[in-house]
């Protein structure tokens, strides 16, 4: 049944020319993600995910060409993360795969709910999809603007009463960690760190300062 569905969608979405994100079809069901002409050459690309089961983990994503041999364009384990519909982030060419990374899952003493997800972008290099998040500074700038606004809201929000001290400033720490991680990806983290700390409550600023090196190491290990 799934094979038949894919074949029908291939016929419906087969086009030539520049890839169109609007022509990529999201597939129903738990495993298939989407199908469409991601490369802009009339070929059809299928994305699907596998879930290992268990609390919070783990997802893996496979992207392959629907042609004899079914060449794999991407095989990646994403932990708690995943990918959404392909997008056109550049000025043209093959679509990018945009998703989220759980690089900061349970970072230090953060709960999973407070662990910030980071953007994760895969770009086609002519042979396969590879991690290329740093190659899209405009996308990162937009994410930074959003995180800046979120941090302003978190800092302005009154601390809830009767909250354990170790949790009182966790929201600030979580949002600040994501903002710092985005600056690490953009390449201006040294300057940004002091500016972020200046906006935080004293406990949250001290927490971020003491864990900045670990955060930088985590980003360096997860991203190209």
HELIX and SHEET records of a PDB file:
HELIX    1   1 UNK A    2  UNK A   13  1                                  12    
HELIX    2   2 UNK A   21  UNK A   23  5                                   3    
HELIX    3   3 UNK A  133  UNK A  135  5                                   3    
HELIX    4   4 UNK A  137  UNK A  156  1                                  20    
HELIX    5   5 UNK A  165  UNK A  168  1                                   4    
HELIX    6   6 UNK A  170  UNK A  186  1                                  17    
HELIX    7   7 UNK A  189  UNK A  199  1                                  11    
HELIX    8   8 UNK A  202  UNK A  222  1                                  21    
SHEET    1   A 5 UNK A  25  UNK A  26  0                                        
SHEET    2   A 5 UNK A  32  UNK A  36 -1                                        
SHEET    3   A 5 UNK A  45  UNK A  51 -1                                        
SHEET    4   A 5 UNK A  59  UNK A  65 -1                                        
SHEET    5   A 5 UNK A  72  UNK A  79 -1                                        
SHEET    1   B 4 UNK A  82  UNK A  83  0                                        
SHEET    2   B 4 UNK A  97  UNK A 101 -1                                        
SHEET    3   B 4 UNK A 118  UNK A 124 -1                                        
SHEET    4   B 4 UNK A 129  UNK A 131 -1                                        
END                                                                             
